[in-house]
Amino acid sequence: MKNNIYKDKPEEGKVYALTGAPKAACIGNGNTWAESEVKPKYNKLAVDQEIKKDPSITVKEAKLIHRLLKGRK
């Protein structure tokens, strides 16, 4: 375990892994809250469905949305 475990606290609005596989980053394996944070993943299908709900979004804007969510510039 880390020496700073008492300084490490969960933050409101974030999702953390409490349990997991033997080497997974989770609280149950002794990792810190920061190490156990679950990052959201890009889901192209879900993004497409949300874009289709708004007819004012152009094709060019839709492509930009996808690029930004994937982490590209």
ROLUMLUM-587655 format. One record per atom (N, C-alpha, C): residue number from 1; atom name; y, z, x. Coordinates in nm, 2 decimals. Last residue first. Example, Ala and Ser with C-alpha at 12.3 -4.5 7.8 and 13.67 -1.06 7.14 Angstrom:
<2, 'N', <-0.22, 0.71, 1.28>>
<2, 'CA', <-0.11, 0.71, 1.37>>
<2, 'C', <0.00, 0.79, 1.29>>
<1, 'N', <-0.57, 0.78, 1.32>>
<1, 'CA', <-0.45, 0.78, 1.23>>
<1, 'C', <-0.33, 0.78, 1.32>>
***
This chain:
<73, 'N', <1.57, -3.20, -0.69>>
<73, 'CA', <1.71, -3.22, -0.71>>
<73, 'C', <1.74, -3.35, -0.77>>
<72, 'N', <1.29, -3.02, -0.84>>
<72, 'CA', <1.35, -3.13, -0.76>>
<72, 'C', <1.50, -3.14, -0.79>>
<71, 'N', <1.16, -2.85, -1.01>>
<71, 'CA', <1.22, -2.80, -0.89>>
<71, 'C', <1.27, -2.90, -0.79>>
<70, 'N', <1.09, -2.91, -1.26>>
<70, 'CA', <0.98, -2.93, -1.16>>
<70, 'C', <1.03, -2.87, -1.02>>
<69, 'N', <1.33, -2.90, -1.39>>
<69, 'CA', <1.22, -2.80, -1.42>>
<69, 'C', <1.11, -2.80, -1.32>>
<68, 'N', <1.45, -3.12, -1.29>>
<68, 'CA', <1.51, -2.99, -1.27>>
<68, 'C', <1.40, -2.88, -1.29>>
<67, 'N', <1.29, -3.33, -1.39>>
<67, 'CA', <1.31, -3.31, -1.25>>
<67, 'C', <1.36, -3.18, -1.21>>
<66, 'N', <1.33, -3.29, -1.67>>
<66, 'CA', <1.19, -3.28, -1.61>>
<66, 'C', <1.21, -3.26, -1.46>>
<65, 'N', <1.60, -3.35, -1.69>>
<65, 'CA', <1.55, -3.22, -1.74>>
<65, 'C', <1.41, -3.19, -1.67>>
<64, 'N', <1.61, -3.61, -1.62>>
<64, 'CA', <1.68, -3.51, -1.54>>
<64, 'C', <1.62, -3.37, -1.57>>
<63, 'N', <1.47, -3.73, -1.83>>
<63, 'CA', <1.42, -3.74, -1.69>>
<63, 'C', <1.48, -3.64, -1.60>>
<62, 'N', <1.65, -3.67, -2.03>>
<62, 'CA', <1.52, -3.62, -2.04>>
<62, 'C', <1.45, -3.62, -1.90>>
<61, 'N', <1.87, -3.82, -1.96>>
<61, 'CA', <1.88, -3.68, -1.96>>
<61, 'C', <1.75, -3.61, -1.96>>
<60, 'N', <1.76, -4.08, -2.00>>
<60, 'CA', <1.81, -4.04, -1.86>>
<60, 'C', <1.82, -3.89, -1.85>>
<59, 'N', <1.72, -4.08, -2.27>>
<59, 'CA', <1.60, -4.09, -2.18>>
<59, 'C', <1.64, -4.04, -2.04>>
<58, 'N', <1.92, -3.82, -2.43>>
<58, 'CA', <1.89, -3.96, -2.39>>
<58, 'C', <1.77, -3.96, -2.29>>
<57, 'N', <1.93, -3.61, -2.70>>
<57, 'CA', <1.89, -3.61, -2.56>>
<57, 'C', <1.85, -3.76, -2.53>>
<56, 'N', <1.95, -3.61, -2.97>>
<56, 'CA', <2.07, -3.64, -2.90>>
<56, 'C', <2.05, -3.65, -2.75>>
<55, 'N', <1.72, -3.53, -3.10>>
<55, 'CA', <1.74, -3.67, -3.08>>
<55, 'C', <1.87, -3.71, -3.00>>
<54, 'N', <1.52, -3.28, -3.02>>
<54, 'CA', <1.66, -3.30, -3.01>>
<54, 'C', <1.69, -3.45, -2.99>>
<53, 'N', <1.24, -3.29, -3.01>>
<53, 'CA', <1.31, -3.22, -3.12>>
<53, 'C', <1.46, -3.24, -3.13>>
<52, 'N', <1.18, -3.39, -2.77>>
<52, 'CA', <1.17, -3.48, -2.89>>
<52, 'C', <1.23, -3.42, -3.01>>
<51, 'N', <1.20, -3.17, -2.60>>
<51, 'CA', <1.30, -3.28, -2.59>>
<51, 'C', <1.30, -3.37, -2.71>>
<50, 'N', <0.97, -3.03, -2.68>>
<50, 'CA', <1.10, -2.97, -2.70>>
<50, 'C', <1.21, -3.08, -2.70>>
<49, 'N', <0.77, -3.20, -2.59>>
<49, 'CA', <0.78, -3.17, -2.73>>
<49, 'C', <0.92, -3.11, -2.77>>
<48, 'N', <0.83, -3.21, -2.31>>
<48, 'CA', <0.84, -3.33, -2.39>>
<48, 'C', <0.85, -3.30, -2.54>>
<47, 'N', <0.76, -2.94, -2.25>>
<47, 'CA', <0.90, -2.99, -2.23>>
<47, 'C', <0.92, -3.11, -2.31>>
<46, 'N', <0.48, -2.94, -2.30>>
<46, 'CA', <0.57, -2.85, -2.38>>
<46, 'C', <0.72, -2.90, -2.37>>
<45, 'N', <0.40, -3.13, -2.11>>
<45, 'CA', <0.38, -3.16, -2.25>>
<45, 'C', <0.47, -3.07, -2.34>>
<44, 'N', <0.47, -3.01, -1.86>>
<44, 'CA', <0.53, -3.14, -1.90>>
<44, 'C', <0.52, -3.16, -2.05>>
<43, 'N', <0.54, -2.71, -1.76>>
<43, 'CA', <0.44, -2.77, -1.85>>
<43, 'C', <0.51, -2.89, -1.91>>
<42, 'N', <0.56, -2.51, -1.48>>
<42, 'CA', <0.61, -2.62, -1.55>>
<42, 'C', <0.50, -2.69, -1.63>>
<41, 'N', <0.52, -2.15, -1.51>>
<41, 'CA', <0.48, -2.28, -1.46>>
<41, 'C', <0.54, -2.39, -1.54>>
<40, 'N', <0.69, -1.85, -1.41>>
<40, 'CA', <0.65, -1.95, -1.51>>
<40, 'C', <0.61, -2.08, -1.45>>
<39, 'N', <0.53, -1.60, -1.21>>
<39, 'CA', <0.64, -1.70, -1.22>>
<39, 'C', <0.59, -1.80, -1.33>>
<38, 'N', <0.48, -1.27, -1.22>>
<38, 'CA', <0.42, -1.39, -1.26>>
<38, 'C', <0.53, -1.49, -1.28>>
<37, 'N', <0.49, -1.03, -0.96>>
<37, 'CA', <0.56, -1.10, -1.06>>
<37, 'C', <0.49, -1.23, -1.09>>
<36, 'N', <0.38, -0.89, -0.76>>
<36, 'CA', <0.29, -0.91, -0.87>>
<36, 'C', <0.36, -0.99, -0.98>>
<35, 'N', <0.57, -0.84, -0.57>>
<35, 'CA', <0.46, -0.93, -0.53>>
<35, 'C', <0.38, -0.97, -0.65>>
<34, 'N', <0.73, -0.66, -0.72>>
<34, 'CA', <0.78, -0.79, -0.68>>
<34, 'C', <0.67, -0.89, -0.64>>
<33, 'N', <0.56, -0.44, -0.74>>
<33, 'CA', <0.60, -0.51, -0.86>>
<33, 'C', <0.65, -0.65, -0.82>>
<32, 'N', <0.30, -0.47, -0.48>>
<32, 'CA', <0.43, -0.42, -0.53>>
<32, 'C', <0.46, -0.49, -0.66>>
<31, 'N', <-0.06, -0.41, -0.49>>
<31, 'CA', <0.06, -0.49, -0.46>>
<31, 'C', <0.19, -0.43, -0.52>>
<30, 'N', <-0.29, -0.29, -0.57>>
<30, 'CA', <-0.20, -0.22, -0.47>>
<30, 'C', <-0.08, -0.30, -0.43>>
<29, 'N', <-0.43, -0.41, -0.76>>
<29, 'CA', <-0.48, -0.43, -0.62>>
<29, 'C', <-0.39, -0.36, -0.52>>
<28, 'N', <-0.28, -0.36, -0.99>>
<28, 'CA', <-0.41, -0.30, -0.98>>
<28, 'C', <-0.47, -0.31, -0.84>>
<27, 'N', <-0.07, -0.54, -0.96>>
<27, 'CA', <-0.05, -0.40, -0.95>>
<27, 'C', <-0.18, -0.32, -0.92>>
<26, 'N', <-0.15, -0.83, -0.77>>
<26, 'CA', <-0.14, -0.76, -0.89>>
<26, 'C', <-0.12, -0.61, -0.86>>
<25, 'N', <-0.25, -1.11, -0.63>>
<25, 'CA', <-0.14, -1.03, -0.62>>
<25, 'C', <-0.12, -0.96, -0.76>>
<24, 'N', <-0.61, -1.11, -0.57>>
<24, 'CA', <-0.49, -1.16, -0.64>>
<24, 'C', <-0.38, -1.06, -0.62>>
<23, 'N', <-0.85, -1.05, -0.46>>
<23, 'CA', <-0.74, -1.08, -0.36>>
<23, 'C', <-0.61, -1.12, -0.43>>
<22, 'N', <-1.01, -0.99, -0.70>>
<22, 'CA', <-1.00, -0.90, -0.58>>
<22, 'C', <-0.88, -0.92, -0.49>>
<21, 'N', <-0.81, -1.08, -0.99>>
<21, 'CA', <-0.93, -1.10, -0.90>>
<21, 'C', <-0.91, -1.01, -0.77>>
<20, 'N', <-0.63, -0.83, -1.18>>
<20, 'CA', <-0.66, -0.97, -1.13>>
<20, 'C', <-0.78, -0.97, -1.04>>
<19, 'N', <-0.36, -0.66, -1.36>>
<19, 'CA', <-0.50, -0.67, -1.30>>
<19, 'C', <-0.52, -0.82, -1.26>>
<18, 'N', <-0.09, -0.71, -1.40>>
<18, 'CA', <-0.14, -0.57, -1.38>>
<18, 'C', <-0.28, -0.57, -1.32>>
<17, 'N', <0.16, -0.92, -1.32>>
<17, 'CA', <0.01, -0.91, -1.33>>
<17, 'C', <-0.03, -0.77, -1.30>>
<16, 'N', <0.46, -0.93, -1.52>>
<16, 'CA', <0.39, -0.89, -1.40>>
<16, 'C', <0.24, -0.89, -1.43>>
<15, 'N', <0.76, -1.08, -1.62>>
<15, 'CA', <0.62, -1.06, -1.65>>
<15, 'C', <0.55, -1.03, -1.52>>
<14, 'N', <1.09, -0.95, -1.71>>
<14, 'CA', <1.00, -1.02, -1.62>>
<14, 'C', <0.86, -0.99, -1.66>>
<13, 'N', <1.25, -0.79, -1.87>>
<13, 'CA', <1.25, -0.93, -1.90>>
<13, 'C', <1.15, -1.01, -1.80>>
<12, 'N', <1.33, -0.54, -1.63>>
<12, 'CA', <1.32, -0.58, -1.77>>
<12, 'C', <1.33, -0.73, -1.78>>
<11, 'N', <1.13, -0.50, -1.34>>
<11, 'CA', <1.26, -0.53, -1.40>>
<11, 'C', <1.24, -0.58, -1.54>>
<10, 'N', <0.95, -0.23, -1.18>>
<10, 'CA', <0.96, -0.35, -1.26>>
<10, 'C', <1.09, -0.37, -1.32>>
<9, 'N', <1.04, -0.13, -0.84>>
<9, 'CA', <1.03, -0.10, -0.99>>
<9, 'C', <1.02, -0.23, -1.06>>
<8, 'N', <1.02, 0.02, -0.54>>
<8, 'CA', <0.99, -0.10, -0.61>>
<8, 'C', <0.96, -0.06, -0.75>>
<7, 'N', <1.04, 0.27, -0.43>>
<7, 'CA', <1.17, 0.20, -0.45>>
<7, 'C', <1.14, 0.07, -0.53>>
<6, 'N', <0.78, 0.34, -0.39>>
<6, 'CA', <0.86, 0.42, -0.49>>
<6, 'C', <1.00, 0.36, -0.51>>
<5, 'N', <0.69, 0.17, -0.19>>
<5, 'CA', <0.63, 0.16, -0.33>>
<5, 'C', <0.72, 0.23, -0.43>>
<4, 'N', <0.74, 0.14, 0.08>>
<4, 'CA', <0.85, 0.14, -0.02>>
<4, 'C', <0.81, 0.13, -0.16>>
<3, 'N', <0.51, 0.11, 0.21>>
<3, 'CA', <0.58, 0.24, 0.23>>
<3, 'C', <0.69, 0.25, 0.12>>
<2, 'N', <0.23, -0.04, 0.03>>
<2, 'CA', <0.36, -0.05, 0.10>>
<2, 'C', <0.42, 0.09, 0.11>>
<1, 'N', <-0.12, 0.00, 0.08>>
<1, 'CA', <0.00, 0.00, 0.00>>
<1, 'C', <0.13, 0.00, 0.09>>
***
